[in-house]
Amino acid sequence: MPYFVFSIQPFARIRKLAEFTTFKDASAHAKALRAAQVEGGARIKVMFAESEQLAEDLLCQIREPGPAGDD
């Protein structure tokens, strides 16, 4: 399955920026995009999914927050 790099802007505007076969390449590309980004820009995310459509679907889902700490 491929790794997709997306730009996420306000109001859930999602745009695919790149696609990679390895996480290492996708992560490096995303980090370079984040470093070159101006303050207040879009969020850059890496998603692992079977297809671009499924990756976009996963990005739109609301996730449960993880544990807050030692409770």
C-alpha positions as CSV (number, residue, x, y, z in Angstrom):
1,M,0.0,0.0,0.0
2,P,1.2,3.5,-0.8
3,Y,1.9,6.5,1.5
4,F,0.1,9.7,0.6
5,V,1.2,13.2,1.5
6,F,-1.7,15.7,1.8
7,S,-2.1,19.4,2.4
8,I,-5.1,20.1,4.7
9,Q,-6.4,23.6,4.7
10,P,-9.3,25.1,6.7
11,F,-12.9,23.8,6.0
12,A,-11.5,20.3,5.2
13,R,-10.0,21.3,1.8
14,I,-7.7,18.4,1.1
15,R,-5.1,18.2,-1.7
16,K,-2.8,15.3,-2.5
17,L,0.8,16.5,-2.8
18,A,2.7,13.3,-3.4
19,E,2.6,9.5,-3.2
20,F,5.4,7.2,-2.1
21,T,6.0,3.5,-1.7
22,T,8.0,3.8,1.5
23,F,7.3,5.6,4.8
24,K,10.9,7.0,5.0
25,D,10.5,8.9,1.6
26,A,7.0,10.1,2.5
27,S,8.1,11.3,5.9
28,A,11.1,13.1,4.6
29,H,9.0,14.9,1.9
30,A,6.4,15.9,4.5
31,K,9.1,17.2,6.9
32,A,10.7,19.3,4.0
33,L,7.3,20.8,3.2
34,R,6.6,21.6,6.8
35,A,10.0,23.3,7.1
36,A,9.4,25.4,4.0
37,Q,5.9,26.4,5.1
38,V,5.0,29.9,6.2
39,E,3.3,30.4,9.6
40,G,-0.4,29.7,9.6
41,G,-0.2,27.6,6.5
42,A,-1.9,24.3,5.7
43,R,-1.2,21.2,7.8
44,I,0.9,18.5,6.1
45,K,-0.1,14.9,6.8
46,V,1.1,11.5,5.7
47,M,-1.5,8.7,5.3
48,F,-1.1,5.0,4.7
49,A,-4.0,3.5,2.7
50,E,-5.0,1.3,-0.1
51,S,-6.1,4.2,-2.3
52,E,-6.1,8.0,-2.4
53,Q,-9.9,8.0,-1.8
54,L,-9.6,5.9,1.3
55,A,-6.7,8.1,2.6
56,E,-8.9,11.2,2.2
57,D,-11.7,9.4,4.0
58,L,-9.4,8.6,6.9
59,L,-8.3,12.2,7.1
60,C,-11.9,13.4,7.5
61,Q,-12.8,11.0,10.3
62,I,-12.9,12.4,13.8
63,R,-10.5,10.5,16.1
64,E,-10.9,9.7,19.8
65,P,-8.3,11.5,21.9
66,G,-5.7,9.2,23.5
67,P,-4.9,9.0,27.2
68,A,-4.1,12.3,28.8
69,G,-1.4,10.9,31.0
70,D,-1.1,8.9,34.2
71,D,-4.6,8.9,35.5
